[in-house]
Amino acid sequence: MEIQSQKQSERLGDRRPIAARNFTLSQKAANFLASNNITPNGISIFGLIAGVLSGFCMFYSMRLLDIRPILLLSAAILIAIRLLCNMFDGMVALIQAKSNPLGEIYNEVPDRLSDSASLIGLGYIFPGHGHLGLWAALLAMLTAYIRAVGKSTGAASQYCGPMAKQQRMFLCIATLICTVIAPNFSLNIFQNVDSYQATSITEITLWTIIIGSAVTCVRRLWRISLILNTSKL
């Protein structure tokens, strides 16, 4: 099963499986970008800018309370734009069929910076959760590092979850929208009977990402080890 998954990944160009690539609208948008000479690297940089701006919007949402809902909604939209850029850069690269020695760097480094900016920013939309955002960013980067190690050893990139990039960013977007729609709910999901401190939805989201990312790291390491051990037989 693992070897079959590896071969399938190789046939697809070792790309992250994204169902939205098969949508007619996505393909038309990719063709439009490619026909207008928009480069994959340019799309990756635009996605990086969107990801970093989302982090700034979340960070300043506690400091600019008058426009807090606007900042949080903007952050959610910017994260979605970043995900779209991450999808379109690969699609456009395939359409243009242009070899670029820097393509891998433009594909990976902006992703890591965008992830970190969004997750760290999420830790600051309520007081006291900044350290959780940092841990979430660290573990998200570790999942990507393990995937890169798997690819370098010949085991192919492992994109399994439960907390791969799409899942992490979906939770971020959902949390931001929930915080805007029901801010009181966000601050008072349940009470700690000992300390009487409210637990925010952001705290729950960040812990979910932290634990899920740790499980993802273990799963990816296991799959890589299994593939490498099987290939020696």
N, C-alpha and C positions, 0 to 999 in steps of 0.2 A: 504493500500500500504506500509506504513512504517513498520507495524508488519510483513508483508510478507518478506520485505527486511531483517528484523532482523532474522527471522527464517532461511532464506537462508544463512545468514552470519554464523549462528550457525552450519548449516550442513557442511559448508566448513571449519569448525574449526576456525571461526572468523578471517580468513586471508584476507589480502589485495587482491582484485581481479586483477590478472595480466594475460592478454590473452596469453603472451608468454610462460606461464607454459604448455600450451597445445601443443606447437610445438614439433614435433618429436625430433628435435635436442636438445631442452632443456631437454626433458625427458631422452635422451641418456646420455647427459652430467651429469645430476643429478645422474643417475644410476652408471656412471663411478666414480664419486666422492664418492658416498656411498660405492661402492664395494672396494674402496681403503682406506677405514677407515678415510676419511676426515670428521671431525666432523662439525656439523652446527655452533658450537661456534667458531671453527677455521675459517670457512668461514666468519662469521660476523666480526671477528677481522681483517681478510685480507681486507674486504670491508672498515672497519674503516681506516686502513692504506692508502688505495687508496684515500678515501675521504679527509683525512688530507693532503696528498701529493698534491692533486689537488689544495687545498687552497694555499699551499706554492708556487706551480708553478705560480699561478695567481698573488700572492703577489710580487714575485720576477721578474715577466715579465716586470715591469716598471723600474727595477733596473739593469737588465741584457739585455739591448736592443739588443745586438748582437745575442742573442739566443731567443729573444722574441717569434717569431712564433713557435719555437720548444716547448717552455714552455707552450704556450697556447694550442697547439694541444695535448701535453701531459696531460694537465689538463682535456681537453675534453674526452680523452681516459680513464683517471683515474676515472672520474665521471661515465662513462659507465660501467667500471669494478665494481665500487661500487654498481651500480644498479643491475648488474648481481649477485653479491654476495648476495645482499638483496633478490633476487628471489631464488637463489639456497640453501640458508641456510634453508629456510622453506621446500623446496622440499626434501632435503637430510634428514631433521628431520623426515619427514613422511615416507620415504623409510626405514630408520634405525629403526624407531618406538622405539626410546630410550627416556625414560623420564628423563629430566634433570631439577632440581629445579632452576638452574641458566639460563635456556634457555630464559626466558622472558627478563631478564636483558641484556643478550648478544644480544638479538634481537632488543631491544629498545634503549639502551644507545649509542651504536656505531652509530645508525642511526641519533640521535640528534647531536652528535659531527660531523659526516660527513656532515650533512646538514649545520651546522653553519660554518664549515671550507670552504665549497664550496661557500656559499653565501657571507661570509665576504671577501673571496679572490676575488670574482667577483667585489666587490666594489673597489678594488685596481688596476684593470688592466688599469684604466684611473684615472688621478688625480681628487680629489674633490668629489668622490662618496663613500668614506669609510663609512660615516654615513648611506647611503642607504643600504649598505651591512649589517650593524649591525641591522637596522630595519627589513630587510628581514629575517635575521636569527632569530630575536626575534619572529616575527609573524609566521614563519615556526614552531618554537618550540611550540608556542601557539596552532597551529592547532593539533599538536601531543598530547599536554596536554589535550585538549578538547576531543580528541578521547579516551585517556586513562580514563578520567573521565566518559565518556559514558559507557565504558566497565565495570568500577568498580561499576556503578550504576545498571547494568543489562540490559542496553539498547543496548548492543553489540557495537563493534567498528564501528565508522562511517568513511568511507573512501572517502566521496564525495568531489568534488572539488568546484570551478573551478581550485584551485591551490593546489592540493594534491602533494605528493612528486614527482611522475613521471612527472607531468607537470612542476614543478619547475626545476627539473634537465634537462628536455628536453630543456627548455628555456636557461638554462646555457650553455648546449652543443652547441645549435644553435648559441648563441651569440659569443661563443669562436671561432667557425668555421668561422662565418661571419667576425669577427675581423681579423682573419688571412688572409682570402681570399681577403677582401676589407677593409683594414685599413683606407683609406681615407673616404670611405662611413661611417664607424663607427664613425668618428669624426665630420662629417658634414652632418647629416641627414636633418636638417633645422636650420635656423638662428633665434635667438630671436631678433626681430626688435628693442627692447628697449636697450638691453645690448650688442648685437652683439656677444653673446657667443654661440658656437656650442653645440648642444645636442648630446651626444654619444648614440650609440645603447645600451651600458651597462646601462646608466641612464634609458632609456625607459624600458629595461628588468627588472631592479630592482624595478621601480615603478609599473610595471605590477605584479610582484611577491608580492609586499607589498599590493597593493589594492586587488589582487586576494586572497591572504591569509586572509585578513580581511573578505572578503565575505565568504570564506570557513569556518572561525571560526563561523560566524553568522549562516550559513547553518547547520553546525554540531550541534551547540547548539539548534537550532530550531528542528532538527530531534530527538535529544535526549529528549528534553522536550516533544515532541509530543508522542514518544514511552512511556515514563514514565507516562504521563497523561492518555494515552489510556489503559495502563496496570492496572490502578487503577479502571477502570470502571467495 
